[in-house]
């Protein structure tokens, strides 16, 4: 059943789950994501960068600002006040609004105030009028101003669970109605980036037959696999992304990974899929150690058929610049090269990137100008354009994909004037030393061709001269029928 939206509400988002009811005088902005079976009462405002799970109740007079992630089965009472900026100033906006997370089954009483950046734990209860200034543990009851823990409670039975099997694992294909649930899961995972967000994946959904999987343990989402059907009996994770792989929560263990992956492979095998192409996410993107996939590939007897070689700078242990790079940077300064963060991708795309790729390689960028502009509007904190100018003309540019741990150079290109003036070197050194000095890694991208079998030595030398070193990105071919090779391993609790 489709969502029910009152005609006196202004709902601009298409991402509303089945059976959700939105009452009169509500405003929902275009990029907000709301799950299924929710009840959004009158006079509620929901901003863009918001994810709301399934079976959530939001009572009258609540504003849900950018950066708020609300899990399944949450209750938000009337006139609860959320905030997302600790130091607000009129017309001055932070680079990124602070994320506030309300975990599954939590309840927030009327007129409570929630400060930016806090996490309210699973099943917690916030008393009416409380002012929450710090994280609230799971199952805690907090009251007062500032809020203090008064006691702990036990969870009620999970009314959403309809299985008596305490170890039941099920697998479902992703559907658009699960968009909010998918994205909310990503927000608390240990090995994902914004590329797995459905708003990113959907920009090229017309080119790929989506075959993404969602794995549930006791009816709770425990893992997701971004994937597409590449051939009649083959699935890839994921042809439209640089990397893919099984995404799990921060709390997951090796045993969790093996049992969830076993379930996914068994599902694919039973669906007639013979082969899974698994493009592991490079380890430097992850916030915690994440070699579970490598061990699973070993157990499965998977075939390693490709390795890409990225050149990465560890900002916490950086090697010095080589002499040649220092010389080019000094030259750019003498030429008066000016550096800037752009508000538009058009100058770099139309004046440098497209002509350069066409003349040198007879190809086009993976993203068209309209596509990269659309994606940047969805992810302004993650996709950014930086350029170098000489004599008022754009001379070089770098498009950055920014994640929690990495600043990745998605595109680097230079005009002839930039080659003569050292503009690219100055621009990259500025990004590494100043703009992204607090990121753990700066990733120049790969330096190989022909599916990893041939190095571009000129490109490799240039990137390594900044202090970058190699980090491999592995591609595996898995026979889905081999899922039983994981059955003797520890299972999901």
NORLINTA-V771510 format. One record per run of one state. SS is the DSSP state (alpha for helix, beta for strand, coil for the rest). FROM is the first residue (numbers start at 1). TO is the last residue. If there is no record, write none. Layout:
ss: <SS & SS>
from: <FROM & FROM>
to: <TO & TO>
This chain:
ss: <coil & beta & coil & beta & coil & beta & coil & beta & coil & beta & coil & beta & coil & beta & coil & beta & coil & beta & coil & beta & coil & beta & coil & beta & coil & beta & coil & beta & coil & beta & coil & beta & coil & beta & coil & beta & coil & beta & coil & beta & coil & beta & coil & beta & coil & beta & coil & beta & coil & beta & coil & beta & coil & beta & coil & alpha & coil & beta & coil & alpha & coil & alpha & coil & beta & coil & beta & coil & beta & coil & beta & coil & beta & coil & beta & coil & beta & coil & alpha & coil & beta & coil & alpha & coil & alpha & coil & beta & coil & alpha & coil & beta & coil & alpha & coil & alpha & coil & beta & coil & beta & coil & beta & coil & alpha & coil & alpha & coil & beta & coil & beta & coil & beta & coil & alpha & coil & beta & alpha & coil>
from: <1 & 4 & 6 & 10 & 12 & 16 & 17 & 21 & 23 & 27 & 29 & 33 & 35 & 39 & 41 & 45 & 47 & 51 & 53 & 57 & 59 & 63 & 65 & 68 & 71 & 75 & 77 & 81 & 83 & 89 & 90 & 92 & 93 & 100 & 103 & 107 & 109 & 113 & 115 & 119 & 121 & 125 & 127 & 131 & 133 & 136 & 137 & 140 & 144 & 145 & 146 & 148 & 153 & 169 & 174 & 176 & 187 & 189 & 190 & 194 & 197 & 198 & 205 & 209 & 211 & 213 & 218 & 220 & 226 & 228 & 232 & 234 & 238 & 246 & 248 & 249 & 250 & 254 & 271 & 275 & 280 & 283 & 286 & 292 & 301 & 303 & 315 & 323 & 335 & 338 & 342 & 346 & 362 & 369 & 379 & 383 & 391 & 393 & 403 & 406 & 415 & 416 & 422 & 423 & 436 & 441 & 447 & 448 & 450 & 454 & 456 & 457 & 465 & 469 & 480 & 487>
to: <3 & 5 & 9 & 11 & 15 & 16 & 20 & 22 & 26 & 28 & 32 & 34 & 38 & 40 & 44 & 46 & 50 & 52 & 56 & 58 & 62 & 64 & 67 & 70 & 74 & 76 & 80 & 82 & 88 & 89 & 91 & 92 & 99 & 102 & 106 & 108 & 112 & 114 & 118 & 120 & 124 & 126 & 130 & 132 & 135 & 136 & 139 & 143 & 144 & 145 & 147 & 152 & 168 & 173 & 175 & 186 & 188 & 189 & 193 & 196 & 197 & 204 & 208 & 210 & 212 & 217 & 219 & 225 & 227 & 231 & 233 & 237 & 245 & 247 & 248 & 249 & 253 & 270 & 274 & 279 & 282 & 285 & 291 & 300 & 302 & 314 & 322 & 334 & 337 & 341 & 345 & 361 & 368 & 378 & 382 & 390 & 392 & 402 & 405 & 414 & 415 & 421 & 422 & 435 & 440 & 446 & 447 & 449 & 453 & 455 & 456 & 464 & 468 & 479 & 486 & 493>
